[in-house]
Amino acid sequence: MSKPLPETGTDWNQLKARMADYAGGDVRWRDGKTAVYVFNAGPEVERIQKEAYSLFMSENGLGPAAFPSLKRMEEEVIGFGLGLLHGPDGASGVMTSGGTDSITMAIKAARDYGRKVRGITGPLNIVLPRSAHLAFDKAAALMEIEVRRVPLRDMLADAQAMGEVADEATIMIVGSAPNFPFGLIDPIGELSALAVDRDLWLHVDACVGGYIAPFVRMNGGDVPPFDFELAGVRSISADLHKYGYCAKGASTLFFRSADLMAHMIFDMRDWPGGRMVTPTLAGTRPGGAISAAWAVMNHLGVAGYREKQGQVTQAREKIEAGARALGFEILGKPQLGIVAFRHPDVASLAVWSKLRERGWFASLTTEPQSLHLMLSPFHAQVADQYLTDLAWALGEARSAAPVATKEVRYS
Ligand SMILES: *Cc1c(COP(=O)(O)O)cnc(C)c1O
C-alpha cells in the first residue's frame, strides 16, 4: 500500500518522539524479558556499539583503499576470531553482514571449489543434520543446490548416517556448534574424521557459538573441540552480532586457508564500470558494523568476554535447575547460551503463551515442541524473576483447558 511521502519535512525532535511512540509496543528487551533476537550485554556495551558505529557510519567497507581504517579494523577483528578458533597459519576470513551471509558465502566457496578443484559436474548437494539452520536451505535454494537433511541421533548430527548420504556430488557437510533448536554442539570430531576420510568440505556453523564457546572453555566449561583444531574443518561461520555483543550486521566467515577463501571472492572486470572485487555478497558494506565490532571486542577483551559468558552460563544453569525443579525436562546437555525444555504433561505452547502475558518473549521449537531461550549476560539478573513467572505460567497452563497445538509465528 503506498503512502505519500510528506510534502514537507518534520522537525527531528518530533520524529524522535514518534519513533519512541512506535517502539511502545516492542518487547522490553532492556528489562531482560527477551531471550531471542537481542543479545543484551548491558548499557555500557550498548553505548560503545552506538558511538563506535556512528563514528564510521558513512564510511564504506567496499573501499579499502579509500578507508584503510576499516580495512585495518576488519583485519584485526578477523585476527581475533582466528585466534579464538585455532586458525592455523595461513587461515583467513572476512566480515559479513550476518550468519545467513556467512553461510551463503561458505556454500558459494565450497561450490566453486567442488567444481574447479574436484571437477564435480552436474547437480550438487549439501548434507546437513536435521537441526542445521535454515540459512543453508536459503542459500542452497539461491544456488540450486540440493539439500539433504539427515535425521538426528540423540538430538545431534549423526556422522555415520551423514556419511551414507554424502556422495560424489556433495560439496559440503555441516555440523553446528551449537545448533539453534536445542543449543547442542554436534559431534564435530566425528564429522571431521568423516570429512578427512572422504575429502569432504566440513563447514562448522558456529554462528551462535563461535564467540561464546572459547570463553566458556576458558572459564572451565567442558566444551569439546569444534573449530580449526579439527583437521577436517574447512570453514566456520561465527556471528559477532550474537555472543560477540557487536552491533547488528556483523558476522565472520573463516577459511582454513587463503586458497579455499579465494573461491568465495567475486572479481569482475567485464563491464563498463571497471574492475570490482567483492569478497562477500554485499557491495556497499556499512563501516559502522565493522567499527562497532572492533570497538566492542577491544573494549571487552578476553577478561570482559569471560565475565559476560560466565553470566550467561550462570543464568542458564540457574534456569535449568529451576525448570527441572518444576518438572520440566531439559533437551540434551546444553553447554553454551541456548537451552530448550518442555514439560511431560503440559503443552509448551500453553506455558509459552502465559509467559507472553507477563512480557517474556522467546522462541518455541517444534521437534519436540519446547520452550527455547537464547540467553544474554543480562539474564543472570532476571533468572529468578523468570523462574517465578515460569512456575506461575505452568500452573495456569496446567489448570486451563488443553490448548490445540497450532503453528506459532513469533517473527
Ligand atoms: C543465527 C544463526 C544463523 C543465522 O544468522 P543470521 O545472522 O540471523 O543471518 C545461522 N546459524 C545459527 C546456528 C544461528 O543461530
The ligand as a Tripos MOL2 file, in Angstrom:
@<TRIPOS>MOLECULE
LIG
   15    15     1     0     0
SMALL
NO_CHARGES

@<TRIPOS>ATOM
      1 C1         21.5320  -17.0170   13.9680 C.3       1 LIG1
      2 C2         22.0080  -18.2380   13.3190 C.ar      1 LIG1
      3 C3         22.2760  -18.2600   11.9480 C.ar      1 LIG1
      4 C4         21.8970  -17.1350   11.0080 C.3       1 LIG1
      5 O1         22.4210  -15.9200   11.3600 O.3       1 LIG1
      6 P1         21.7290  -14.5170   10.9740 P.3       1 LIG1
      7 O2         22.7020  -13.5340   11.4890 O.co2     1 LIG1
      8 O3         20.3990  -14.4820   11.6720 O.co2     1 LIG1
      9 O4         21.5750  -14.4640    9.4960 O.co2     1 LIG1
     10 C5         22.8310  -19.4100   11.4290 C.ar      1 LIG1
     11 N1         23.0910  -20.4650   12.2110 N.ar      1 LIG1
     12 C6         22.8260  -20.4820   13.5340 C.ar      1 LIG1
     13 C7         23.1440  -21.6980   14.3410 C.3       1 LIG1
     14 C8         22.2690  -19.3690   14.1230 C.ar      1 LIG1
     15 O5         21.9770  -19.3750   15.4300 O.3       1 LIG1
@<TRIPOS>BOND
     1     1     2 1
     2     2     3 ar
     3     2    14 ar
     4     3     4 1
     5     3    10 ar
     6     4     5 1
     7     5     6 1
     8     6     7 2
     9     6     8 1
    10     6     9 1
    11    10    11 ar
    12    11    12 ar
    13    12    13 1
    14    12    14 ar
    15    14    15 1
@<TRIPOS>SUBSTRUCTURE
     1 LIG1         1 GROUP 0 **** ****
